[in-house]
Each structure stands twice: as structure tokens, then as C-alpha cells.
């Protein structure tokens, strides 16, 4: 089905001379600190924000998420123009400045604007530049390197929010937010020095736009975007409904939250195993397997009432593993089908599309629940979306020649 791909060529002798794993460690640490203080701690901050801003803070969170998604478009372009270090430093500065301004905001409009600024920074300093740098500069074992990097976001969700909550309990949410801004501003810039500073392209300034336009017209790119969008909708649909669905099937709130947290924590070992398999089997086969596992894991959520705790742990195990993997193997597959100089731009575009469409999942779930009278219909739809993604991925042929 998929033939073995030829890896991307090394960018320069300078990148070869570096310790290959130092950039992975640095990018992972940056993502852990920035996403941990911002995206992963939003749920901790929101109740306190709502109490101080008239009971409504959801608009600020939405502005953060939308800005983070839209930043991916500009970041993909900038990586090929000014280099990874400049993009990362700008992103870190925006993340810290946005949080600092949010901590001092006195009205809802100021809070929303500050959170949007921080969202732009998070988008510019975490997932898109990290994946682009690792995919371009860490050719030999991309799957494992991406597993470590993406696993940092999983660790961030488990490690940082408790510290944020403790700071809020001791002082206030404003002080906790200022502390987060200080951590990002002081700890992250030195880590950028470990990241290769070259532009993420082939070194041919005129090739990028042509290669990008050619890839945008290619069936391969369209298939990858479609498949990744279907998978993201499926994941987000379950992500924001799992706890409520489990409680509707008889679990207590504490048991439902425990199951949900356990499923998320499985993302770290899943990424490590998925990285090894992707390196050995190829990104295409790995992504197809992920889509099928996601289908089974989503369907397992419907079997909780019949199977009791066995159904719960089937969901936790299968969905928890599968939901962590699309970003890893999907990025690798994209790198295999497009020209190297076009990859950063197309990665940013792909990330923006799937993030923006995936953000519709909670709204779609509400509408399907109203139509179906429960979670049965939405769960079936999200399982079907993951299943449909598998044959779409199978149509992708990882050959650079196909990109044009």
C-alpha cells in the first residue's frame, strides 16, 4: 500500500554538528512550560476569571483558542523566511506579554484582547514550529523525536495546572498569571539557543511559493487535510463530551473524571510506542491504524452501560492511545508527500484548518444531542468520521513527485 519514503535531506553541516537530541529536548521544554501555563491551565483560571468579570470568561478562552489556531498560518510562512529561533522568540514574548496584560485587565474587553495576544504567542512557539524543526532536522528517528515533543504537552497537562491552582489558592489568579508570564519570559528564551537557527526550507528562496502552490493543488495534500480534519472532529467530539457521557451512563462524577484523566495520560506512552511503529512501518500505515483504533475506542464509549467498568477501561485504553497519535503520524505523512521548502507553510495551514474546524465539535455535539435525545447519535457520528478517515489516508501516496 505504502512504499518506503526517502527521508528529507539534512539542511546543513551546522545542524549535523549539533547534538541531534538537544533541539528535541529544548522544544519539548518550551512546549511544556508555555502550554502548561496557558492552554492546559485555562480550566483552572476560568472559574476565578468568571467570578471577577461578571460571570463570563468564556469569550476570553475562545479568543485564545481562535488566535492560537490562526497563528499557525503565519508561523508556517515565517519559519521559511526568518528561521525558527526568531519565530520562537517572538512567540515566547507574545505569550508572556499577553498573560501579563491579562493579569492586569480590569474589564472583559481588555481580558479578551490580552488572551488573544497570548494565544498568538502560544501558536508561534509550540506545536507548529516544534513539529517543523524536528521533522526537518531530526531525520533518522522522527517518530521517536515527535513522540517526545508531543508528549511534553501531555506532561504539561498533568504537571503545571496543580502549581497554578496552588498559586491561586495562596495569592490570587492575577498573581498566578503574572508568575506564569515570568516563567515563560525567563525560562524559555535560553532554551531557544539549542534550536537550529536556519530557515526551514531548502535554501532556495524562490522555490517556496511555487512548491507551496503545487502542493495546494495536489490530491495528496487535500486528502491529508480531509483525513486530519475528520480525525480532529472525532477526537474533539469525544474530548469535550466524555465526562458527561460517562456520567449519563451511571458513573459518578469522580469516576468519570478519573477515567477521562487516565485516557489522556495514556497519550504519553502511546506517543512513544507510536513513534517507534511509525519509524518502522511508515507514517501512512500508522495513521490508518490510528483511525481504526479511534473508531473502536469511540464506539467503546457507548458500551459502558452494558459492560460496566470493563467498558470504561476499554474506552480509556483504546481511545486514550489512539487520540494522541494523529498529530504525530499525520505530520510525518505530510512531510513525505510535499517538497521540503513547502512543508512549514503547509504544516501551518493544515494545523489551522483542523484546529478551526475541530473547534466546532462542542456545538455539533449539542445539536446532535438535542436531535437524538442523548449521546448515542454524536458518539456514532464521531466514530464514523474516524472510520471514513482510514480509506482517505490509504489513497495518499508518499512520493515527493506527487506533490507537484
Buried (B, 14 or more C-beta within 10 A) or exposed (E): EBEEBEEBEEBEEEBEEEEBBBBBBBBBBBBBBBBBBBBBBBEBBBEBBBEBBEEEBEBBBBBBBBBBBBBBBBBBBBBBBEBBBBBBBBBBBBBBBBBBBBBEBEEBEBBBBBBBBBBBBBBBBBBBBBBBBBBBBBBEBBBBBBBBBBBBBBBBBBBBBEBBBEBBEEEBBBEBBBBBBBBBBEBBBEBBEBBBBBBBBBEEEEBBBBBBEBBBEBEBBBBBBBBBBBBBBBBBBBBBBBBBBBBBBEBEEEBBBBBBBBBBBBBBBBBBBBBBBBBEBBBBBBBBBBBBBBBBBBBBBBBBEEBEEEBBBBBBBBBBBBBBBBBBBBBBBBBBBBBBBBBBBBBBBBBBBBBBBBBEBBEBBEEBBEEBEEBBBBBBBBBBBBBBBBEBBBBBBBBBEBBB
